[in-house]
Amino acid sequence: MELIAAVEGSTAAIGYGLAAIGPGIGVGLVFAAYIQSTARQPESSRMTLPYVWIGFAVIEALALLGIAFGFVFG
């Protein structure tokens, strides 16, 4: 049987690239919800903004854990 393509190097980079899709979607959903809530009630924008940054930080922390585990276990 003939080998058509070979994967060389670390497959952790491919795994993290696929795993980065989740946090990308999550960040988009967080900011979309904030924009929608601000459009509905503009006076609540100052009250909901800290929750946006907390959600963003948690999602990005999970993405950073994903890349760290990719290097550790890859």
N, C-alpha and C positions, 0 to 999 in steps of 0.2 A: 504494500500500500504506500502511496506517495504522500509525503508530508507537504501540505499546501502552505500553511502558515504556522509559525511558532511564536509563542509568547516568551520573551526574554526579559529578565530583570525582575523587579519586585511587583507582584500582583497586588500589593497593598495600595499602590497608587490608583489602580483601577477600582478597587473596592472603596476607597475613600471618595473617589470621583462620583461613584454611584450613590454613596451614602450622603454626599453633600446636597443631593436633590431634596431630601427631606427638610433640612434646615432652611434651604432656600424657599421652599413652599411655605414653611412655617412663618418666616419673617414677612413674606408677602401677605399672608393672612392676617398677621398681627397689625401691620400698618394699614391694610385695607379696612379692617374693622375700626381702627381709630379714625380714619378719614370718613368713613360712613357715619360713625357716631358724632363726629364733629360737624358734619354736614346737617345732621338732624337736630342737634342741640349745640350751637356754637358756644354758648355760655359754659358748657361743661368741659371745654377743651383743656383748660388748666388743671382740672381735677383728674382727668383720665390720662394725661401725659405721663405721669410717673409709672403707671401700670404698663404703658407701652414700652418704656425703657426696661422695666423689669422683665417683661416677656421677651424682649429682644435679647437681653443678656442671658437669660436661661437657654434660649434656643441656640445662641452662638456658643455657649459653654458646652452644650451637647455636641456641636460640630467640632469644637476643639478637642473634646475627649475622643471623638471618632478618629481624628488624625493622629492623636497621641497613641491610641491603641493600635492603629495601623502601623506605626513605627515600632512599637514594642513587640507586637505579636507577628509582624510581617517578615 
